[in-house]
Amino acid sequence: MNIYVLLYNFGTEKEGIHSIELKGRTIVLMFEEKDDAERYCGLLEAQDFPLPTVEMISIDEIRDFCTKLDYECKLVEKNFVPKTAEDRLLISPPQKNLEVETWNEEERKEENIDKNIDLNSIKENLEKLL
């Protein structure tokens, strides 16, 4: 099965893959649909990240790569609907690096961090694309 990943400096010696940090883990995003990968690129660009390129690659190759580097990989499936705050990062990059502590469920409740904050960030990112 082929999937799409986001690469920086594709084809150069400085080639790198886009990843996110979550709970102290490095996660490489894999997209089932090219359109979803391109949309994510647009959101990154709207946040002044360098623009990655979308490249098709074998899912086995990415899994091997992640295993060797002790990374995790997450597949963003077609018609993916996030169910948690963590899932939202698979369709919309964070505005800034998040502290690991904010992903603790109990602390989120105590700090009253709710879905509206994340939904507002997603809305802002989408509006920047227009």
Sine and cosine of phi, psi and omega as CSV:
sin_phi,cos_phi,sin_psi,cos_psi,sin_omega,cos_omega
0.00,0.00,0.70,-0.72,0.06,-1.00
-0.98,-0.18,0.60,-0.80,0.03,-1.00
-0.74,-0.67,0.03,-1.00,-0.01,-1.00
-0.88,-0.47,0.68,-0.73,0.06,-1.00
-0.80,-0.60,0.25,-0.97,0.00,-1.00
-0.97,-0.26,0.88,-0.48,-0.04,-1.00
-0.89,-0.45,0.60,-0.80,0.10,-0.99
-0.97,-0.25,0.59,-0.81,0.03,-1.00
0.79,0.61,0.70,0.71,-0.06,-1.00
-0.83,0.56,0.74,-0.67,0.05,-1.00
0.99,0.15,0.13,0.99,0.02,-1.00
-0.92,-0.39,0.09,-1.00,0.05,-1.00
-0.93,0.36,-0.35,0.94,-0.03,-1.00
-0.99,-0.16,0.38,0.92,-0.03,-1.00
-0.87,0.49,0.66,-0.75,0.04,-1.00
-0.56,-0.83,0.30,-0.95,-0.02,-1.00
-0.93,-0.38,0.61,-0.79,0.03,-1.00
-0.95,0.30,0.70,-0.71,0.05,-1.00
-0.58,-0.81,0.25,-0.97,0.09,-1.00
-0.84,-0.55,0.42,-0.91,0.06,-1.00
-0.97,-0.22,0.76,-0.65,-0.02,-1.00
-0.55,-0.84,0.87,-0.50,-0.01,-1.00
0.80,0.60,0.66,0.75,0.03,-1.00
0.97,0.24,0.12,0.99,0.00,-1.00
-0.93,-0.37,0.55,-0.83,0.10,-1.00
-1.00,-0.09,0.82,-0.57,-0.06,-1.00
-0.87,-0.49,0.82,-0.57,0.06,-1.00
-1.00,-0.09,0.79,-0.61,0.00,-1.00
-1.00,0.05,0.71,-0.70,0.08,-1.00
-0.85,-0.52,0.75,-0.66,-0.04,-1.00
-0.93,-0.36,0.74,-0.67,0.05,-1.00
-0.95,0.31,-0.57,0.82,-0.05,-1.00
-0.92,-0.39,0.72,-0.69,0.02,-1.00
-0.87,0.49,-0.62,0.78,0.00,-1.00
-0.86,0.51,-0.64,0.77,0.02,-1.00
-0.91,0.41,-0.65,0.76,0.03,-1.00
-0.90,0.44,-0.68,0.74,0.02,-1.00
-0.92,0.40,-0.60,0.80,0.05,-1.00
-0.89,0.46,-0.69,0.72,0.02,-1.00
-0.88,0.47,-0.64,0.77,0.06,-1.00
-0.86,0.51,-0.69,0.73,0.02,-1.00
-0.88,0.48,-0.63,0.78,0.04,-1.00
-0.93,0.37,-0.62,0.79,0.07,-1.00
-0.89,0.46,-0.71,0.70,-0.01,-1.00
-0.89,0.47,-0.62,0.78,0.02,-1.00
-0.90,0.44,-0.37,0.93,0.03,-1.00
-0.99,-0.14,0.26,0.97,0.04,-1.00
0.92,0.40,0.43,0.90,0.18,-0.98
-0.98,0.21,0.42,-0.91,0.16,-0.99
-0.87,0.49,0.57,-0.82,-0.06,-1.00
-0.99,0.15,0.89,-0.46,0.08,-1.00
-0.99,0.16,0.20,-0.98,0.13,-0.99
-0.96,-0.27,0.49,-0.87,0.02,-1.00
-1.00,-0.04,0.83,-0.56,-0.02,-1.00
-0.78,-0.63,0.67,-0.75,0.06,-1.00
-1.00,0.09,0.66,-0.75,-0.03,-1.00
-0.46,-0.89,0.35,-0.94,0.03,-1.00
-0.94,0.35,0.71,-0.71,0.02,-1.00
-0.88,0.47,-0.55,0.83,0.03,-1.00
-0.91,0.42,-0.61,0.79,0.01,-1.00
-0.91,0.42,-0.67,0.74,0.02,-1.00
-0.93,0.37,-0.67,0.74,0.03,-1.00
-0.88,0.48,-0.67,0.74,0.06,-1.00
-0.89,0.46,-0.70,0.71,0.02,-1.00
-0.84,0.54,-0.74,0.67,-0.02,-1.00
-0.91,0.42,-0.66,0.75,0.01,-1.00
-0.87,0.49,-0.71,0.70,-0.02,-1.00
-0.88,0.47,-0.57,0.82,-0.04,-1.00
-0.99,-0.14,0.09,1.00,-0.04,-1.00
0.87,0.50,0.62,0.78,0.11,-0.99
-0.99,-0.16,0.27,-0.96,0.16,-0.99
-0.96,-0.29,0.40,-0.92,0.11,-0.99
-0.80,-0.60,0.61,-0.79,0.00,-1.00
-0.81,-0.58,0.76,-0.65,0.04,-1.00
-1.00,-0.04,0.82,-0.57,0.11,-0.99
-1.00,-0.09,0.97,-0.23,-0.08,-1.00
-0.98,0.22,0.33,-0.95,0.09,-1.00
-0.84,0.55,0.68,-0.73,0.00,-1.00
0.88,0.47,0.51,0.86,0.00,-1.00
-0.89,0.46,0.73,-0.68,0.06,-1.00
-0.84,-0.54,0.88,-0.47,-0.02,-1.00
-0.93,0.38,0.60,-0.80,0.02,-1.00
-0.92,-0.39,-0.30,0.95,-0.02,-1.00
-0.73,-0.69,0.17,-0.99,0.06,-1.00
-0.88,0.48,-0.61,0.80,0.04,-1.00
-0.90,0.44,-0.67,0.74,0.01,-1.00
-0.87,0.49,-0.53,0.85,-0.03,-1.00
-0.89,0.46,-0.48,0.88,0.02,-1.00
-0.93,0.37,-0.27,0.96,0.02,-1.00
-0.98,0.18,-0.28,0.96,0.02,-1.00
-0.88,-0.48,-0.23,0.97,0.01,-1.00
-0.54,-0.84,0.87,-0.48,-0.03,-1.00
-0.91,0.41,0.46,-0.89,0.02,-1.00
-0.91,0.42,0.47,-0.88,0.05,-1.00
-0.91,0.42,-0.53,0.85,0.00,-1.00
-0.47,-0.88,0.13,-0.99,0.07,-1.00
-0.90,0.43,0.72,-0.70,-0.04,-1.00
-0.99,-0.13,0.56,-0.83,0.08,-1.00
-0.96,0.29,0.63,-0.78,-0.02,-1.00
-0.85,0.53,-0.60,0.80,-0.06,-1.00
-0.87,0.48,-0.49,0.87,-0.06,-1.00
-0.94,0.33,-0.17,0.99,0.01,-1.00
-1.00,-0.03,-0.07,1.00,0.06,-1.00
-0.96,0.28,0.83,-0.55,-0.10,-0.99
-0.83,0.56,-0.70,0.71,-0.04,-1.00
-0.91,0.42,-0.67,0.74,0.00,-1.00
-0.92,0.39,-0.59,0.81,0.05,-1.00
-0.87,0.48,-0.67,0.74,0.00,-1.00
-0.90,0.43,-0.69,0.72,-0.02,-1.00
-0.90,0.44,-0.62,0.78,-0.03,-1.00
-1.00,0.10,-0.04,1.00,0.02,-1.00
0.85,0.52,0.62,0.78,0.12,-0.99
-0.99,0.12,0.87,-0.49,-0.07,-1.00
-0.84,-0.54,-0.02,-1.00,-0.07,-1.00
-0.89,0.46,-0.47,0.88,-0.05,-1.00
-0.87,0.50,-0.60,0.80,0.01,-1.00
-0.89,0.45,-0.73,0.68,0.00,-1.00
-0.92,0.40,-0.65,0.76,0.00,-1.00
-0.91,0.41,-0.61,0.79,0.05,-1.00
-0.91,0.42,-0.64,0.76,0.04,-1.00
-0.89,0.46,-0.69,0.72,0.02,-1.00
-0.89,0.46,-0.70,0.71,0.01,-1.00
-0.87,0.50,-0.70,0.71,0.02,-1.00
-0.88,0.48,-0.68,0.74,0.01,-1.00
-0.89,0.46,-0.68,0.73,0.00,-1.00
-0.92,0.40,-0.63,0.78,0.02,-1.00
-0.90,0.43,-0.54,0.84,0.02,-1.00
-0.91,0.42,-0.45,0.89,0.01,-1.00
-0.95,0.30,-0.40,0.92,0.00,-1.00
-0.99,0.15,0.00,0.00,0.00,0.00
